[in-house]
Structures are given as structure tokens and as C-alpha cells.
Amino acid sequence: MTRICFTWELGQGYGHLVRYRMLIARLLERGHQVAFIAKDAARARKVFDGMAVTVVPIEPGSTPPSERLVRLNSYPEIMHDFGFSRPEHLRRQLAPWLRILPTLQPDVLIVDHSPTALVAARIGGVRVVSSGSGFTVPPRVAPMPALRYWSGREREQLVGHEQRVLDTCNTVLRAHGAAPLAAVAELFTTAVEWILSFPELDHYGVREGADYLGSFSAEGFGVSPQWQAIDGPKLFAYLSVARLSAEFLSALRSSNGNLCIHAPGLPPEEFARLSAERSVVSSQPVDLAVVAGTADAVITNGSLNSVSGFLAAGVPQLALPNNLERHMVGRRLELTGGGLMARWHQPARLPDKLRTVISDRAFRRGAEQFATRYRSASALQQCERMLADLDRVLGRS
């Protein structure tokens, strides 16, 4: 019996989990054992409820606040601030991985935004599939490219921080008798690479020769969306925020929208600020595939899974990014013509942008053109490709 283990160490949202539901279901049907090492074990158990998946909790890496960088601008800089700044920090966060992996004894490790798992796999000699969005499967170049490619930040600073991360990795690898890395990018050189995105939405821009597997909403996960029985455009909002801004509430009022919202991080008093007559709050995750066939427009924080899923369904959207990764997706969304972006923390003309996304047919056409380009792509097709890759890695084809 083959043992397959998935990992999720960094990042937010359901995307790091739901993108694997179909694949895991197929693996279980084939009789494989499946484990998922997850930073949010409760959320993982919810996503895989009813499936024979062993969920193992893991704490993300951490760098002391005094050592963190001011403004992250590369994947190695993200690693720096999540425990890769010094060997002693990396050793501490690596220890549970080195206990868990020998216990699970995976035949292959599918790593999603989990740099510490990559180090542990290198030490343990475990075969690895690097998987995730363009952001979490960065280009294998040295030095790794800037995330804020529009800012013109000095290259020397990026190189210096990347060298510090490389030195940290190599100190720890040598202590465990593992071969050192020539560059941080070598850590991401794995048996197979799955970029679960579309070329237009790659955070770094289209990569020559890259093989994009697409990104799709997980059908059958979540409850059906509900709206009030009133007039007005049907809006769906999926937000990962702790508070609703005055600008967001103003935009909803001016749009005259009929809102269904799922925002698991919001306290009850924030939901009370919404119009009871024009809003339905879903405490459970909502089936985004059903939303895509019903909503006139959607509002998200710009997570890749949500943005790509709604674009592939031809639905216009407004992205309100609240971190760098999502800001990069928001910029790509605007380039597709399928929606607009406004920063969550510093929104500019938010009511105007929401009304425009709803009323200007150009955004619907832009999303529909995107959907037309990928009409033949599907989650099932993606899953079949993943299964074939795993068969090859495991020596079965």
C-alpha cells in the first residue's frame, strides 16, 4: 500500500486544502493511505470530513520579531521571516517534521507552501512533488525574482537576504549529513512540479516552458449560497478579514447589491454592521462552483483559487487584496480584463469600482473571454494529470 502525504505550512485560506480534494478522493479509491500535515488542522478536518485522511497538525516556522525584515520582496525573504534567518530557528521548527515524517513513512510528499518540509524531505531522502500557485512554486532561478517587480528595489539587498537563507539551510543540512544547496532555488527542484494556476495569473508573469495545470473551484465543497428575496445584483463576498471597513460598507450601500457573505474571521458584531434586509451571512464555507453560476459579481481578497475559479466561470469580480501575494493576483486579474482591484487597507474609489464591475459589461466579457480560452480545461483533467505524474514518480508507468 502506497503512503502519500500532503503538507501545508504557510499561507492562509482554504485554497491550500480544497485544491486537493478530488485528487485525494481518487487516491483513496485506489487504496492508498493519505495523510495531510496542516498548519490549520481544524480547517483540514472540515475540508476532508468523511474522507479517510489522517490530519497531522504542524506549527509554522517563526523568526523573532526583532529579526524580521521590514518589507518582504522575494520568496527567500518570506522564508527568512518564517524561521530561516538563523540555523537555531530552523533547527527548532524542523524538529517536529523530522519526528512526523519517519512516523508516517510517506512514499511521496506533496508540498504546498511548506519550505521546512522541503528541508526535512531532503534530509530524509523522501521523494517530493512541489505543488501550489505560481507564488508558492517560485521560478527556479538564482537569485529568485522580486515579488514587488513594480517597485524597482535594489537587487543587492535581495541577494544578501537570499544568501543568509542559503547559509542557514546549508548549516542545518550539513549537520544532518545531507548535501548542501548550491542555491535556494535548488530546494524547489523536485521530482515533479505542479503549478496550479493559469499563465495569465502566474504571480511572476508567464514562464517560458512552464506547464500550468490550471486552478479550479472545488465542486461539492460547501453549502449552497443564499440571497434575500429582493431586487438588486446578486453579490457574493468571500473575505479573510477581522473587520469590515467603512469604505467596504459604503460600496455595498451604493451598489444596491443583494449580498451573500462568508467571512470566517469576522466577529458577530461586524456582521451586525451589514444591512439585514440586503445581506445573508453564511457561517459555513460556500460552494464556489454554485456561486459562479448564480452571482452577478463576486468580491474576494484576491486569493488565487477564488480569482481563477470565478474567471474560469466567466464571472466578473472585485479583488480587495490584504497581503502581497493577493495584491500580485489582483494586478493579474486587472490585466485579464475580468475585474478590478482595490487594496483592502488603503482602498481608492471602492464604491465606484464595485459599481463599475457590476454594471460595465466589459468586465463580464473579459471574464467570459478568459473562460472561453480554457473551456476544455477542467478539475477532472487536472486530477488525471496529477495521478499520472504520481504513478511515474512511484515507478508505476
C-alpha positions as CSV (number, residue, x, y, z in Angstrom):
1,M,0.0,0.0,0.0
2,T,1.4,3.4,-1.0
3,R,1.5,6.2,1.6
4,I,1.0,9.7,0.2
5,C,1.4,12.8,2.4
6,F,0.4,16.4,1.6
7,T,1.8,19.4,3.5
8,W,0.7,23.0,4.1
9,E,2.9,25.1,6.3
10,L,2.5,28.8,5.3
11,G,-0.3,30.9,3.9
12,Q,-4.0,31.4,4.5
13,G,-7.4,30.2,3.3
14,Y,-9.0,27.0,2.1
15,G,-7.1,27.0,-1.2
16,H,-4.2,25.1,0.2
17,L,-6.6,22.3,1.1
18,V,-9.6,22.2,-1.3
19,R,-7.4,22.1,-4.4
20,Y,-6.5,18.5,-3.5
21,R,-10.0,17.1,-2.6
22,M,-10.6,15.4,-5.9
23,L,-7.1,14.0,-6.1
24,I,-7.2,12.7,-2.6
25,A,-10.6,11.1,-3.3
26,R,-9.2,9.3,-6.3
27,L,-6.1,8.2,-4.3
28,L,-8.3,6.8,-1.5
29,E,-10.4,4.9,-4.2
30,R,-7.2,3.3,-5.4
31,G,-6.4,2.1,-1.9
32,H,-3.6,4.5,-1.0
33,Q,-3.1,5.8,2.5
34,V,-3.3,9.6,2.7
35,A,-2.1,12.0,5.4
36,F,-2.2,15.8,5.4
37,I,0.3,17.7,7.6
38,A,-1.5,21.1,8.0
39,K,-0.9,24.4,9.8
40,D,-4.7,24.6,10.5
41,A,-5.7,21.0,11.4
42,A,-9.3,22.0,12.3
43,R,-9.8,23.5,8.8
44,A,-8.2,20.5,7.2
45,R,-10.6,18.1,9.1
46,K,-13.5,20.2,7.9
47,V,-12.4,20.1,4.3
48,F,-11.7,16.3,4.4
49,D,-14.7,15.4,6.6
50,G,-15.9,11.9,5.7
51,M,-12.7,11.0,3.9
52,A,-10.1,8.6,5.4
53,V,-7.4,11.3,5.6
54,T,-5.1,11.4,8.6
55,V,-4.7,15.0,9.6
56,V,-1.5,16.0,11.5
57,P,-1.1,19.5,12.9
58,I,2.1,21.5,12.4
59,E,3.2,24.9,13.7
60,P,4.5,27.3,11.0
61,G,8.1,28.4,11.3
62,S,8.8,31.7,13.1
63,T,11.6,34.3,13.2
64,P,11.7,36.6,16.3
65,P,10.1,40.0,15.5
66,S,13.3,41.8,16.1
67,E,15.0,39.9,13.2
68,R,12.2,40.2,10.7
69,L,12.5,42.2,7.5
70,V,10.6,45.4,7.1
71,R,9.1,44.7,3.6
72,L,9.2,41.3,2.0
73,N,10.1,41.2,-1.6
74,S,11.1,37.6,-2.6
75,Y,10.3,34.1,-1.6
76,P,13.7,33.7,0.2
77,E,12.7,36.8,2.2
78,I,9.4,35.1,3.2
79,M,11.5,32.1,4.3
80,H,13.7,34.4,6.3
81,D,10.8,35.7,8.3
82,F,9.4,32.2,8.9
83,G,12.3,30.7,10.7
84,F,15.1,30.6,8.1
85,S,17.0,33.7,9.4
86,R,19.3,31.6,11.6
87,P,20.2,27.9,11.9
88,E,18.9,27.8,15.5
89,H,15.5,28.9,14.4
90,L,15.4,26.4,11.5
91,R,16.6,23.6,13.8
92,R,13.7,24.3,16.2
93,Q,11.0,24.3,13.6
94,L,12.5,21.4,11.7
95,A,12.4,19.1,14.7
96,P,8.7,18.2,14.5
97,W,8.9,17.5,10.8
98,L,11.8,15.1,11.4
99,R,9.6,13.3,14.0
100,I,6.4,13.2,11.9
101,L,7.8,12.1,8.6
102,P,9.5,8.9,9.9
103,T,6.3,8.0,11.7
104,L,4.1,8.5,8.5
105,Q,6.8,6.9,6.2
106,P,5.5,8.6,3.1
107,D,6.4,7.2,-0.3
108,V,5.9,10.7,-1.8
109,L,5.5,14.1,-0.2
110,I,3.2,16.7,-2.0
111,V,4.5,20.0,-0.6
112,D,2.3,23.1,-0.8
113,H,3.9,26.3,0.6
114,S,6.0,24.3,3.0
115,P,9.7,25.3,2.9
116,T,10.5,23.5,6.1
117,A,9.0,20.3,4.7
118,L,11.3,20.6,1.7
119,V,14.3,20.7,4.1
120,A,13.0,17.7,6.0
121,A,12.4,15.7,2.9
122,R,16.0,16.5,1.7
123,I,17.4,15.2,5.0
124,G,15.1,12.1,5.0
125,G,15.5,11.3,1.3
126,V,11.8,11.5,0.6
127,R,10.5,11.9,-2.9
128,V,8.8,15.3,-3.3
129,V,6.2,16.9,-5.6
130,S,6.3,20.7,-5.4
131,S,2.8,22.0,-5.7
132,G,0.7,25.2,-5.5
133,S,0.2,28.5,-7.1
134,G,2.9,30.4,-9.0
135,F,3.7,32.2,-5.8
136,T,4.4,29.0,-3.7
137,V,6.2,27.3,-6.6
138,P,8.6,30.1,-7.4
139,P,10.9,30.1,-10.5
140,R,14.0,28.0,-10.0
141,V,16.5,30.8,-10.7
142,A,19.3,32.4,-8.7
143,P,18.7,34.9,-7.3
144,M,14.9,34.4,-7.1
145,P,12.9,37.2,-8.6
146,A,11.4,40.2,-6.8
147,L,7.8,39.9,-5.8
148,R,7.3,43.7,-5.9
149,Y,8.6,43.8,-9.5
150,W,7.0,47.2,-10.0
151,S,8.9,48.9,-7.1
152,G,12.5,48.8,-8.5
153,R,14.0,47.7,-5.2
154,E,17.8,47.2,-5.2
155,R,18.9,43.7,-6.3
156,E,21.8,43.6,-3.9
157,Q,19.5,43.6,-0.9
158,L,17.6,40.7,-2.3
159,V,20.8,38.8,-3.0
160,G,22.1,39.4,0.5
161,H,18.9,38.2,2.2
162,E,18.8,35.1,0.0
163,Q,22.4,34.3,0.8
164,R,21.6,34.4,4.5
165,V,18.7,31.9,4.0
166,L,21.0,29.7,1.9
167,D,23.7,29.7,4.6
168,T,21.0,28.8,7.2
169,C,19.8,25.9,5.1
170,N,23.2,24.6,4.4
171,T,24.4,24.8,8.0
172,V,21.4,22.6,9.1
173,L,21.6,20.2,6.1
174,R,25.3,19.6,6.8
175,A,24.6,18.9,10.5
176,H,22.2,16.2,9.4
177,G,24.6,14.7,6.8
178,A,22.7,16.0,3.8
179,A,24.2,17.6,0.7
180,P,24.2,21.4,0.8
181,L,22.3,23.5,-1.7
182,A,24.1,25.5,-4.5
183,A,21.2,28.0,-4.4
184,V,17.8,28.4,-2.6
185,A,16.1,27.5,-5.8
186,E,17.6,24.0,-5.7
187,L,15.4,23.3,-2.7
188,F,12.4,23.6,-5.1
189,T,13.9,21.3,-7.7
190,T,11.8,18.2,-7.1
191,A,10.6,15.0,-8.8
192,V,7.6,16.8,-10.2
193,E,6.3,20.4,-10.2
194,W,2.6,21.3,-10.3
195,I,1.9,25.0,-11.0
196,L,-1.8,25.1,-10.1
197,S,-2.6,28.3,-12.0
198,F,-3.2,29.7,-15.4
199,P,-0.4,31.5,-17.3
200,E,-2.2,34.9,-17.1
201,L,-2.4,34.6,-13.3
202,D,1.1,33.5,-12.5
203,H,2.3,35.9,-9.8
204,Y,5.7,36.2,-11.6
205,G,4.4,36.5,-15.1
206,V,4.3,33.8,-17.8
207,R,7.2,31.4,-17.5
208,E,8.7,30.1,-20.7
209,G,8.3,26.3,-20.9
210,A,6.2,26.1,-17.7
211,D,3.4,23.6,-17.5
212,Y,0.3,25.1,-16.0
213,L,-2.3,22.7,-14.6
214,G,-5.0,25.4,-14.0
215,S,-6.8,26.3,-10.8
216,F,-10.5,25.4,-10.3
217,S,-13.2,25.8,-7.7
218,A,-13.8,22.6,-5.7
219,E,-17.2,21.3,-6.6
220,G,-19.2,19.8,-3.9
221,F,-17.4,21.5,-1.0
222,G,-19.5,23.9,1.0
223,V,-23.2,24.8,1.3
224,S,-25.3,26.4,-1.5
225,P,-25.3,30.3,-1.4
226,Q,-28.4,32.0,-0.3
227,W,-29.6,35.5,-1.1
228,Q,-32.5,37.7,0.1
229,A,-35.7,37.7,-2.0
230,I,-35.2,41.2,-3.1
231,D,-34.1,43.1,-6.3
232,G,-30.6,44.1,-6.9
233,P,-27.4,42.5,-8.3
234,K,-26.5,39.2,-6.6
235,L,-23.1,39.7,-5.0
236,F,-21.0,37.1,-3.2
237,A,-18.2,38.0,-0.9
238,Y,-15.6,35.6,0.5
239,L,-13.3,37.6,2.8
240,S,-10.5,36.8,5.2
241,V,-10.5,39.9,7.4
242,A,-11.1,40.8,11.0
243,R,-13.1,43.9,10.4
244,L,-15.3,45.5,7.7
245,S,-14.0,48.8,6.6
246,A,-16.2,51.9,6.3
247,E,-15.3,52.0,2.6
248,F,-16.5,48.4,2.0
249,L,-19.8,49.1,3.7
250,S,-20.2,52.3,1.7
251,A,-19.5,50.4,-1.5
252,L,-22.2,47.8,-0.7
253,R,-24.8,50.5,0.1
254,S,-24.1,52.4,-3.1
255,S,-24.2,49.3,-5.2
256,N,-27.7,48.4,-4.0
257,G,-26.5,44.8,-4.0
258,N,-28.0,41.7,-2.7
259,L,-25.2,40.2,-0.7
260,C,-24.2,36.6,0.4
261,I,-21.1,36.7,2.5
262,H,-18.7,34.1,4.0
263,A,-16.1,35.7,6.2
264,P,-14.9,33.1,8.9
265,G,-12.6,35.6,10.7
266,L,-15.3,38.2,11.3
267,P,-16.8,38.5,14.8
268,P,-20.6,38.8,15.1
269,E,-20.6,42.5,15.8
270,E,-19.0,43.1,12.4
271,F,-21.8,41.2,10.6
272,A,-24.3,43.4,12.5
273,R,-23.0,46.4,10.6
274,L,-24.4,44.9,7.3
275,S,-27.8,45.7,6.1
276,A,-30.1,42.9,7.4
277,E,-32.5,43.4,4.5
278,R,-29.9,43.1,1.9
279,S,-27.5,40.5,3.3
280,V,-27.2,36.8,4.1
281,V,-24.3,35.6,6.3
282,S,-23.1,32.1,5.7
283,S,-21.3,30.7,8.7
284,Q,-20.2,27.7,6.6
285,P,-17.9,27.6,3.6
286,V,-19.9,28.2,0.4
287,D,-19.8,26.1,-2.7
288,L,-17.9,28.5,-5.1
289,A,-18.9,26.4,-8.1
290,V,-22.6,27.1,-7.4
291,V,-21.8,30.8,-6.7
292,A,-20.1,31.1,-10.1
293,G,-23.3,30.0,-11.8
294,T,-25.5,32.4,-9.9
295,A,-23.8,35.6,-8.8
296,D,-23.7,38.7,-10.9
297,A,-20.3,39.7,-9.4
298,V,-18.0,38.5,-6.6
299,I,-15.8,40.2,-4.1
300,T,-12.7,38.4,-2.7
301,N,-9.4,39.3,-1.0
302,G,-7.7,38.1,-4.2
303,S,-6.8,34.5,-3.3
304,L,-5.7,32.7,-6.5
305,N,-8.1,29.8,-6.1
306,S,-11.1,32.2,-5.9
307,V,-10.0,34.6,-8.6
308,S,-9.1,31.9,-11.1
309,G,-12.2,29.8,-10.3
310,F,-14.5,32.7,-10.9
311,L,-12.7,33.8,-14.1
312,A,-12.9,30.3,-15.5
313,A,-16.6,30.5,-14.9
314,G,-16.9,33.9,-16.7
315,V,-17.8,35.9,-13.5
316,P,-16.6,39.5,-13.1
317,Q,-15.0,40.3,-9.7
318,L,-13.6,42.9,-7.4
319,A,-10.4,41.9,-5.6
320,L,-9.5,43.5,-2.3
321,P,-6.0,42.2,-1.5
322,N,-4.9,42.3,2.1
323,N,-1.4,40.8,1.6
324,L,1.4,40.9,-1.0
325,E,0.6,37.6,-2.6
326,R,-3.0,38.6,-3.2
327,H,-2.0,42.0,-4.4
328,M,0.0,40.3,-7.2
329,V,-3.1,38.2,-8.1
330,G,-5.1,41.4,-8.2
331,R,-2.7,43.0,-10.7
332,R,-3.0,39.9,-12.9
333,L,-6.8,40.0,-12.6
334,E,-6.9,43.5,-14.0
335,L,-4.7,42.6,-16.9
336,T,-7.2,39.8,-17.9
337,G,-10.0,42.4,-18.1
338,G,-12.2,40.3,-15.9
339,G,-12.3,42.6,-12.9
340,L,-10.8,45.4,-10.8
341,M,-8.6,45.7,-7.7
342,A,-8.5,48.0,-4.7
343,R,-6.3,47.5,-1.6
344,W,-8.2,46.4,1.4
345,H,-6.2,48.6,3.8
346,Q,-6.0,51.6,1.5
347,P,-8.9,51.4,-0.8
348,A,-9.2,54.1,-3.5
349,R,-12.7,54.8,-5.1
350,L,-14.0,51.5,-3.8
351,P,-17.8,52.3,-4.3
352,D,-17.0,53.4,-7.9
353,K,-15.1,50.2,-8.6
354,L,-17.7,47.9,-7.3
355,R,-20.5,49.7,-9.2
356,T,-18.3,49.5,-12.3
357,V,-17.6,45.8,-12.0
358,I,-21.3,45.2,-11.6
359,S,-22.6,47.4,-14.4
360,D,-19.9,47.6,-17.0
361,R,-20.4,44.6,-19.4
362,A,-16.7,44.9,-20.4
363,F,-15.7,43.1,-17.2
364,R,-18.2,40.3,-17.8
365,R,-16.9,40.0,-21.4
366,G,-13.3,39.9,-20.1
367,A,-14.1,37.1,-17.7
368,E,-16.1,35.2,-20.4
369,Q,-13.1,35.5,-22.8
370,F,-10.9,34.0,-20.2
371,A,-13.4,31.2,-19.6
372,T,-13.5,30.6,-23.4
373,R,-9.7,30.2,-23.6
374,Y,-9.8,27.4,-21.0
375,R,-13.2,25.9,-22.0
376,S,-11.5,22.5,-22.4
377,A,-9.7,22.6,-19.1
378,S,-11.2,21.1,-16.0
379,A,-10.6,20.0,-12.5
380,L,-11.0,16.4,-13.7
381,Q,-8.4,16.9,-16.4
382,Q,-6.0,18.4,-13.8
383,C,-6.6,15.4,-11.4
384,E,-5.9,12.9,-14.2
385,R,-2.6,14.6,-14.9
386,M,-1.6,14.6,-11.2
387,L,-2.4,10.9,-10.9
388,A,-0.3,10.1,-14.0
389,D,2.6,12.1,-12.5
390,L,2.3,10.3,-9.2
391,D,2.3,6.9,-11.0
392,R,5.5,8.0,-12.8
393,V,7.2,9.2,-9.5
394,L,6.3,5.9,-7.8
395,G,7.6,3.9,-10.8
396,R,4.2,2.6,-12.0
397,S,4.2,3.8,-15.5
